[in-house]
């Protein structure tokens, strides 16, 4: 399994991925899930992948040379696409090409054609864009209401993203939030693990030098991991316990006049459940 997250903000883009791949508890390997495409001053793009490793590696290889016929007859590639939307179309075509080549053989072997991708960046002449690309090659785009995408083992890291991220969040705060999201996922799921790849892109720069690989000995990550766990415990301990009796409290758990009624208990075998 894996976990990847991509965030689109007014200030820029943040991408984070783990690198653990496993086929059982006794077969764990490390493969990078992120690839960066950059032509300084012209375009900056990042792709994150999750799903079947052989499929994702094939898609990454095909994407390097994939061409999509445009309406005016000029073949589109990720290197000459005039918009991120067109680049995402090229990526979708690369996914479909791999499916046409391998899909039937995988099906006969009992293997699902399973891949999902986060693809985002900026091409000169337009704003930043972020897409979630599916196994069929179709995709959706991030909006102000949904400024991030997750792929892979997403459920453990989602709550902190929902509580913190807005389009106005700064890049540093978003990077910190993404790392907390990853740390929460790694705490609850052994199939997600370090090293982590983090890329932070500032809007309109069309290049970045903020690229880092993070292992478990990284001082910032160790501080974040330890502090987040401690602060969560402190926040939990600061909450009062539920008040069941008649003691005076501003936040009673059991309310006499409530819009809902407590669950009815069954006390005899002949009673009906409904």
MOHUPE-V381310 format. One record per residue. N is the residue number from 1. RES is the residue in one small letter. PHI is phi in radians with two decimals (* if undefined). OMEGA is omega as a letter, one per 20 degrees, with the letter a starting at -180 (* if undefined). BURIAL is + if it has 9 or more other ideal C-beta (glycine too) atoms within 8 Angstrom, else -. Layout:
# MOHUPE-V381310
{{N:RES:PHI:OMEGA:BURIAL} {N:RES:PHI:OMEGA:BURIAL}}
This chain:
# MOHUPE-V381310
{{1:x:*:a:+} {2:x:-2.73:r:+} {3:x:-2.55:r:+} {4:x:-2.36:r:+} {5:x:-2.44:r:+} {6:x:-2.22:a:+} {7:x:-2.19:r:+} {8:x:-1.99:a:+} {9:x:-2.19:r:+} {10:x:-1.10:a:-} {11:x:-1.43:a:+} {12:x:2.76:a:+} {13:x:-2.24:r:+} {14:x:-2.25:r:+} {15:x:-2.23:r:+} {16:x:-2.50:r:+} {17:x:-2.50:r:+} {18:x:-1.57:a:+} {19:x:-2.46:a:+} {20:x:-1.62:r:+} {21:x:-2.27:a:+} {22:x:-2.44:r:+} {23:x:-2.17:a:-} {24:x:2.20:a:-} {25:x:-1.17:a:-} {26:x:-1.84:a:-} {27:x:-2.44:a:-} {28:x:-2.02:a:+} {29:x:-2.29:r:-} {30:x:-2.06:r:-} {31:x:-2.41:a:-} {32:x:-1.24:a:-} {33:x:-1.81:a:+} {34:x:-2.05:r:+} {35:x:-2.40:a:-} {36:x:-1.96:r:+} {37:x:-1.96:a:+} {38:x:-2.49:r:+} {39:x:-2.21:a:+} {40:x:-0.89:r:-} {41:x:1.48:a:-} {42:x:-2.09:a:-} {43:x:-2.78:r:+} {44:x:-2.44:a:+} {45:x:-2.45:r:+} {46:x:-2.31:r:+} {47:x:-2.15:r:+} {48:x:-2.02:a:+} {49:x:-2.24:r:+} {50:x:-2.50:a:+} {51:x:2.00:a:+} {52:x:-1.08:a:+} {53:x:-1.13:a:-} {54:x:-1.13:r:-} {55:x:-1.19:a:+} {56:x:-1.12:r:+} {57:x:-1.17:r:-} {58:x:-1.15:r:+} {59:x:-1.10:r:+} {60:x:-1.07:r:+} {61:x:-1.21:a:-} {62:x:-1.13:a:+} {63:x:-1.05:a:+} {64:x:-1.01:a:-} {65:x:-2.15:a:-} {66:x:-1.09:r:+} {67:x:-2.18:r:-} {68:x:-2.09:a:+} {69:x:-1.22:a:-} {70:x:-1.56:a:+} {71:x:-1.08:a:-} {72:x:-1.53:r:-} {73:x:1.60:r:-} {74:x:-1.42:a:-} {75:x:-1.13:r:-} {76:x:-1.65:r:+} {77:x:-2.25:r:+} {78:x:-1.20:a:+} {79:x:-1.61:r:-} {80:x:-2.17:r:-} {81:x:-1.02:a:+} {82:x:-1.52:r:-} {83:x:-2.60:r:+} {84:x:-1.14:r:+} {85:x:-1.08:r:-} {86:x:-1.15:r:+} {87:x:-1.10:r:+} {88:x:-1.15:r:+} {89:x:-1.10:r:+} {90:x:-1.09:r:+} {91:x:-1.08:r:+} {92:x:-1.05:r:+} {93:x:-1.14:r:+} {94:x:-1.11:r:+} {95:x:-1.07:a:+} {96:x:-1.15:r:+} {97:x:-1.14:r:+} {98:x:-1.15:r:+} {99:x:-1.11:r:+} {100:x:-1.05:a:-} {101:x:-1.39:a:-} {102:x:-2.04:a:+} {103:x:-1.01:a:+} {104:x:-1.18:r:-} {105:x:-1.10:r:-} {106:x:-1.11:r:+} {107:x:-1.07:r:+} {108:x:-1.13:r:-} {109:x:-1.53:r:-} {110:x:1.38:a:-} {111:x:-1.94:r:-} {112:x:-1.32:r:-} {113:x:-1.35:a:+} {114:x:-2.18:r:-} {115:x:-2.68:r:+} {116:x:-2.48:a:+} {117:x:-2.45:r:+} {118:x:-1.89:a:+} {119:x:-2.36:a:+} {120:x:-2.66:r:+} {121:x:2.75:a:+} {122:x:-2.63:r:+} {123:x:-2.02:a:+} {124:x:-0.89:r:-} {125:x:1.81:r:-} {126:x:-2.49:r:-} {127:x:-1.39:r:-} {128:x:-1.22:r:+} {129:x:-2.51:a:+} {130:x:-2.43:a:+} {131:x:-2.23:r:+} {132:x:-1.94:a:+} {133:x:-1.87:a:+} {134:x:-1.81:a:-} {135:x:-1.10:r:+} {136:x:-1.48:a:-} {137:x:1.57:r:+} {138:x:-1.46:a:-} {139:x:-2.71:r:+} {140:x:-2.19:a:-} {141:x:-2.00:r:-} {142:x:-1.16:r:+} {143:x:-2.23:r:-} {144:x:-1.09:r:-} {145:x:-1.32:r:-} {146:x:-2.25:a:-} {147:x:-1.49:a:+} {148:x:-2.54:r:+} {149:x:-2.24:r:+} {150:x:-2.18:r:+} {151:x:-2.37:a:+} {152:x:1.52:a:+} {153:x:-1.43:a:+} {154:x:-1.62:a:+} {155:x:-1.18:a:-} {156:x:-1.27:a:+} {157:x:-1.68:a:+} {158:x:-1.29:a:+} {159:x:-0.97:a:-} {160:x:-1.20:r:+} {161:x:-1.13:a:+} {162:x:-1.13:a:-} {163:x:-1.42:a:-} {164:x:-1.85:a:+} {165:x:-1.36:r:+} {166:x:-2.42:r:-} {167:x:-1.01:a:-} {168:x:-1.56:r:-} {169:x:-1.06:r:+} {170:x:-1.27:a:-} {171:x:-1.10:a:+} {172:x:-1.14:r:-} {173:x:-1.15:r:+} {174:x:-1.17:r:+} {175:x:-1.10:r:+} {176:x:-1.08:r:+} {177:x:-1.10:r:+} {178:x:-1.09:r:+} {179:x:-1.18:r:+} {180:x:-1.12:r:+} {181:x:-1.05:r:+} {182:x:-1.16:a:+} {183:x:-1.07:r:+} {184:x:-1.10:r:+} {185:x:-1.19:a:+} {186:x:-1.14:r:+} {187:x:-1.15:a:-} {188:x:-1.82:a:-} {189:x:-2.48:a:+} {190:x:-1.25:a:-} {191:x:-1.43:r:+} {192:x:-2.03:a:+} {193:x:-2.79:r:+} {194:x:-1.30:j:+} {195:x:-1.30:a:+} {196:x:-1.90:r:+} {197:x:-1.87:a:+} {198:x:-2.16:r:+} {199:x:-2.25:r:+} {200:x:-2.10:a:+} {201:x:-2.12:r:+} {202:x:-1.55:a:+} {203:x:-0.92:r:+} {204:x:1.26:r:-} {205:x:-1.42:a:+} {206:x:1.00:r:+} {207:x:-3.10:r:-} {208:x:-2.65:r:+} {209:x:-1.98:a:-} {210:x:-1.63:a:-} {211:x:-2.23:a:-} {212:x:-2.55:r:-} {213:x:-1.92:a:-} {214:x:-2.04:r:+} {215:x:-1.87:a:+} {216:x:-1.22:r:-} {217:x:-1.59:a:-} {218:x:-1.05:a:-} {219:x:-1.09:r:-} {220:x:-1.16:a:-} {221:x:-1.14:r:+} {222:x:-1.08:r:+} {223:x:-1.07:a:-} {224:x:-1.10:a:+} {225:x:-1.03:a:+} {226:x:-1.25:a:-} {227:x:-1.20:a:-} {228:x:-1.10:r:+} {229:x:-1.09:a:+} {230:x:-1.17:a:-} {231:x:-1.17:r:-} {232:x:-1.08:r:-} {233:x:-1.12:r:-} {234:x:-1.13:r:-} {235:x:-1.13:r:-} {236:x:-1.11:a:-} {237:x:-1.14:a:-} {238:x:-1.35:r:-} {239:x:-1.40:r:-} {240:x:-1.22:r:-} {241:x:-1.24:r:-} {242:x:-1.16:r:-} {243:x:-1.71:a:+} {244:x:-1.62:a:-} {245:x:-1.60:a:-} {246:x:-1.74:a:-} {247:x:-1.09:a:-} {248:x:-1.28:r:-} {249:x:-2.71:r:-} {250:x:-1.40:a:-} {251:x:-2.30:a:-} {252:x:-1.18:r:-} {253:x:-1.46:a:-} {254:x:-1.73:a:-} {255:x:-1.92:a:-} {256:x:-1.11:a:-} {257:x:-1.84:a:-} {258:x:-2.03:r:-} {259:x:-1.34:r:-} {260:x:-2.19:a:-} {261:x:-1.93:r:-} {262:x:-1.12:r:-} {263:x:-1.06:r:-} {264:x:-1.40:r:-} {265:x:-1.52:r:-} {266:x:-1.61:a:-} {267:x:-2.03:a:-} {268:x:-2.43:a:-} {269:x:-1.09:a:-} {270:x:-1.45:r:-} {271:x:-1.21:r:-} {272:x:-1.48:a:-} {273:x:-1.22:a:-} {274:x:-2.05:*:-}}
